[in-house]
Amino acid sequence: MPGVAATVATPVDLHLHTRCSDGDETPAGLAARCLAAGLRIVAVTDHNTMAGVEPFARAAGAALTVLPGCEITATWRGEEVHCLAYLVDPADPVLGERLRRVHDGELTWWRAWAGRAEELGVPLGWARVAARLGGDRVAYVGDYLALLAEAAGEDPRFRGYGPDTYWKIADDWCRPGQPLHVPQPWRPHLTEVLTWVADAGGVAVLAHPAALLASMSDAECLGTLREWATAGLAGIEVWTSWHTPEESARLERLCAAAELTPTVGSDYHGPRVKRWVSAPGLLPTRATEPYALVDALRGRQAGHVSGVRR
């Protein structure tokens, strides 16, 4: 939890999750929530899947402008990073196959993790996980940890963990060298993902990057952003529930210097999953001209779409 209060409303939210990945709400439920919040332009960006885009758009009807998208898990310098892909076709078979590979890798990882629990004598079979969370869905990490604690019952090794301390299971049991550790699944490099998005005729935006770039000087950040831009990056998410106002201000300056488009997204998963984001469209600071940012993304797509595979 970043420790910032998301209190400023925006009519544009380009980072939303449904139950098709690790969100709490169905696509139709999220659409209703967005309408109630007074949003006008939104993007459904589930992790490594676009299954929620079309049912969300059907539920929203003409009341919302919906940008199709997804959030792709990648790596950079050994760190996990997330790339938002906008204005891509949910039916694109090549992108769909690539997303499926990442999704299936994550799902296989959780199956192996549940298997490790069984080896420890905790009756967390995959059938139990699938029945509760969905067999083809990569759910919220906290829900897996809660299921483990539930399955452990009165096992003294897990008796001290409660709803507010399930994250300590990950610290105590899942790190390298611990009994529930499973090596991370395969993930594509960020530059490879940028190529995927370009191949699909979309625009790529780096999600909530303040923590990733925090240890770098502005000059180092600018050089890195320019390298990514050469590889296909169109923008970075500046205004988000993960960033403080000071971090957003820094990223906005870097965006301008690197000639990238700044974007806005709450990263709303549902009020249970992210308690500090109680509704879509809430941020710790106001985005600059959010409608213009959407127009800029569309302009970037129009600028390169003639040269990509269709």
C-alpha positions in Angstrom: 0.0 0.0 0.0 1.6 3.3 -1.1 0.1 5.3 1.8 -1.4 8.1 -0.2 -5.1 9.0 -0.1 -6.9 8.9 -3.5 -9.3 11.8 -3.1 -9.4 13.7 -6.4 -11.9 12.7 -9.0 -11.2 12.6 -12.7 -13.6 11.9 -15.6 -10.9 9.7 -17.3 -9.6 6.5 -15.9 -7.3 4.3 -18.1 -6.4 1.6 -15.6 -9.2 -0.6 -14.3 -9.4 -4.3 -13.4 -12.3 -6.7 -13.4 -12.8 -10.3 -12.1 -11.3 -11.5 -15.4 -8.0 -11.0 -13.6 -7.5 -9.8 -10.0 -10.3 -7.4 -9.7 -13.3 -7.8 -7.4 -16.1 -7.0 -9.8 -17.5 -8.5 -13.0 -17.1 -6.4 -16.1 -20.8 -5.4 -15.9 -20.4 -4.6 -12.2 -17.4 -2.4 -12.9 -19.3 -0.6 -15.7 -22.0 0.3 -13.3 -19.4 1.5 -10.8 -17.8 3.7 -13.4 -21.2 5.2 -14.4 -22.0 5.9 -10.8 -18.6 7.7 -10.4 -19.4 10.0 -13.3 -16.6 8.7 -15.6 -16.7 9.5 -19.3 -13.6 7.7 -20.8 -12.2 4.5 -19.4 -9.9 1.6 -20.3 -10.3 -2.0 -19.0 -6.8 -3.3 -18.4 -6.9 -6.7 -16.9 -3.6 -8.5 -16.4 -2.5 -10.5 -19.4 -6.1 -10.9 -20.8 -8.7 -8.9 -22.7 -11.6 -11.1 -21.8 -13.3 -8.3 -19.8 -13.3 -5.6 -22.5 -16.3 -6.6 -24.6 -18.6 -7.5 -21.8 -17.7 -4.2 -20.1 -18.4 -2.3 -23.3 -21.8 -4.0 -23.7 -22.8 -3.2 -20.2 -21.6 0.4 -20.5 -23.4 1.0 -23.8 -23.1 4.5 -25.2 -22.7 6.2 -21.8 -18.9 5.5 -21.7 -16.2 5.7 -24.2 -14.2 2.5 -23.7 -10.6 2.1 -24.8 -9.7 -1.6 -25.2 -6.6 -2.5 -23.3 -4.7 -4.8 -21.0 -1.8 -4.8 -18.6 1.1 -7.0 -19.6 3.5 -8.4 -17.0 7.2 -8.0 -18.2 10.7 -7.7 -16.8 13.4 -5.1 -16.9 16.8 -5.5 -15.2 15.4 -8.4 -13.3 12.5 -6.4 -11.9 8.8 -7.1 -12.6 7.3 -4.2 -14.6 3.8 -3.7 -16.1 3.1 -2.3 -19.5 -0.4 -1.0 -20.4 -1.4 -1.7 -24.0 -4.1 0.6 -25.3 -6.2 0.6 -28.4 -5.5 -3.0 -29.3 -8.1 -5.3 -30.8 -9.4 -7.9 -28.3 -9.8 -10.3 -31.1 -6.2 -10.0 -32.4 -5.0 -13.6 -32.6 -1.3 -13.0 -32.4 -1.6 -10.7 -29.4 -4.0 -13.1 -27.8 -1.6 -16.0 -28.1 1.2 -13.9 -26.6 -1.0 -12.8 -23.7 -2.1 -16.3 -23.2 1.5 -17.5 -22.8 2.1 -14.9 -20.0 -1.2 -15.7 -18.4 -0.7 -19.5 -18.4 2.8 -19.0 -17.0 1.3 -17.2 -14.0 -1.4 -19.8 -13.6 1.1 -22.6 -13.7 3.1 -20.8 -11.0 0.1 -20.7 -8.7 -0.6 -24.4 -9.3 3.0 -25.2 -8.3 2.6 -23.0 -5.2 -0.5 -24.9 -4.2 1.4 -28.1 -4.8 4.1 -27.0 -2.4 1.5 -26.3 0.3 0.2 -29.9 -0.2 3.8 -31.2 0.3 3.9 -29.3 3.6 0.7 -31.1 4.7 -1.6 -28.2 4.1 -4.7 -29.5 2.2 -4.7 -26.7 -0.4 -5.6 -28.7 -3.5 -5.9 -27.0 -6.8 -9.6 -28.1 -7.0 -10.2 -26.1 -3.8 -8.4 -23.0 -5.3 -10.3 -23.3 -8.6 -13.6 -23.7 -6.9 -13.1 -20.5 -4.9 -11.1 -18.3 -7.3 -11.6 -19.8 -10.8 -9.5 -22.4 -12.5 -8.4 -20.3 -15.5 -8.1 -17.0 -13.6 -5.0 -15.5 -12.0 -6.7 -13.9 -9.0 -5.6 -11.4 -6.3 -2.5 -12.6 -4.5 -4.1 -11.9 -1.1 -6.9 -14.4 -1.9 -4.4 -17.2 -2.4 -2.7 -16.4 0.9 -6.1 -16.3 2.6 -7.0 -19.7 1.2 -3.8 -21.1 2.4 -4.4 -19.9 5.9 -8.0 -21.2 5.8 -6.8 -24.6 4.6 -4.1 -24.7 7.3 -6.8 -24.5 9.9 -5.3 -25.1 13.4 -1.9 -26.0 12.0 0.4 -24.2 14.6 2.7 -23.1 11.8 0.0 -20.8 10.4 -2.1 -20.1 13.4 -0.7 -16.6 14.0 -1.8 -15.2 10.6 -5.0 -13.3 10.3 -6.8 -11.2 7.6 -4.6 -8.2 8.3 -1.3 -10.2 8.3 -1.7 -12.6 5.4 1.0 -10.7 3.6 3.4 -12.0 6.3 2.9 -15.5 4.8 4.6 -14.3 1.7 7.5 -12.9 3.7 7.8 -15.9 6.0 7.1 -18.7 3.6 7.4 -17.7 0.0 10.8 -16.0 -0.4 13.8 -17.8 -1.9 14.9 -20.6 0.4 11.6 -20.8 2.2 9.3 -23.9 1.9 6.6 -22.3 -0.3 9.1 -20.6 -2.7 8.5 -21.3 -6.4 10.8 -19.7 -9.0 9.1 -16.9 -10.9 7.4 -17.8 -14.2 8.7 -16.8 -17.6 7.9 -13.2 -18.4 8.9 -11.3 -21.6 11.3 -8.4 -21.5 9.8 -5.0 -21.6 11.2 -4.2 -25.0 9.6 -7.4 -26.3 6.3 -6.4 -25.0 6.6 -3.0 -26.6 7.0 -4.8 -29.9 3.9 -6.9 -29.2 1.9 -3.8 -28.7 3.2 -2.1 -31.8 2.5 -5.3 -33.8 -1.1 -5.1 -32.7 -1.5 -1.5 -33.8 -1.7 -0.2 -30.2 0.1 2.2 -28.0 2.2 1.2 -25.0 2.4 3.0 -21.7 4.5 2.1 -18.6 2.3 1.5 -15.6 2.9 3.2 -12.2 6.6 3.6 -12.7 7.6 5.9 -9.8 9.0 3.2 -7.6 10.9 1.6 -10.5 12.6 4.9 -11.4 13.0 6.3 -7.8 16.6 5.4 -7.5 17.6 6.9 -10.8 18.6 10.5 -11.4 16.5 12.6 -13.7 19.2 12.3 -16.3 19.3 8.5 -16.0 15.5 8.4 -16.2 15.5 10.5 -19.3 18.0 8.4 -21.0 16.1 5.2 -20.1 12.8 6.6 -21.3 14.3 7.7 -24.6 15.6 4.1 -25.1 12.2 2.7 -24.4 10.6 5.3 -26.7 12.8 4.1 -29.5 11.6 0.6 -28.8 8.0 1.7 -29.0 6.9 3.2 -25.7 4.3 5.9 -26.2 3.8 7.2 -22.7 4.0 6.6 -18.9 1.3 6.6 -16.3 1.8 9.8 -14.4 -1.4 10.2 -12.3 -2.3 7.0 -10.4 -3.2 5.8 -6.9 0.4 4.5 -6.6 2.0 7.9 -6.9 2.3 10.8 -4.5 1.7 14.3 -6.0 5.5 14.9 -5.9 6.1 11.7 -7.8 3.5 12.6 -10.4 5.0 16.1 -10.8 8.4 14.5 -11.5 7.1 12.0 -14.0 5.2 14.8 -15.8 8.4 16.7 -16.2 10.2 13.6 -17.5 7.4 12.9 -19.9 7.6 16.3 -21.4 11.4 16.0 -21.8 11.2 12.6 -23.4 8.3 13.6 -25.6 6.1 10.9 -24.2 2.4 11.1 -23.4 1.5 11.2 -19.7 -1.6 9.2 -18.8 -4.0 8.8 -15.9 -5.3 5.6 -14.2 -6.5 4.7 -10.7 -5.5 1.1 -10.9 -8.9 0.3 -9.4 -9.4 -3.4 -8.4 -12.4 -3.0 -6.1 -12.6 -1.5 -2.7 -11.7 -4.8 -1.0 -8.6 -5.5 -3.0 -7.2 -1.9 -2.8 -8.8 -0.3 0.2 -7.1 3.1 -0.5 -8.9 3.3 -3.9 -12.6 3.1 -3.0 -14.0 3.9 -6.5 -12.7 4.2 -10.1 -11.5 7.7 -11.1 -10.0 8.6 -7.7 -6.4 9.8 -7.5 -4.1 11.6 -5.1 -3.7 14.5 -7.4 -5.6 15.9 -10.4 -4.4 14.9 -13.9 -3.6 17.7 -16.4 -6.3 17.9 -19.2 -7.2 14.2 -19.1 -9.3 14.4 -22.3 -6.4 15.8 -24.1 -4.2 12.9 -22.9 -6.6 10.4 -24.5 -6.5 12.4 -27.8 -2.7 12.3 -27.6 -2.8 8.5 -27.3 -5.1 8.2 -30.3 -2.8 10.5 -32.2 0.2 8.3 -31.5 -1.8 5.3 -32.7 -2.8 7.1 -35.9 0.8 8.1 -36.5 2.2 4.6 -36.7 -0.8 2.4 -37.6 0.0 2.3 -41.3 3.3 0.6 -40.7 2.1 -2.3 -38.5 0.7 -5.8 -39.1 -3.1 -5.8 -39.4 
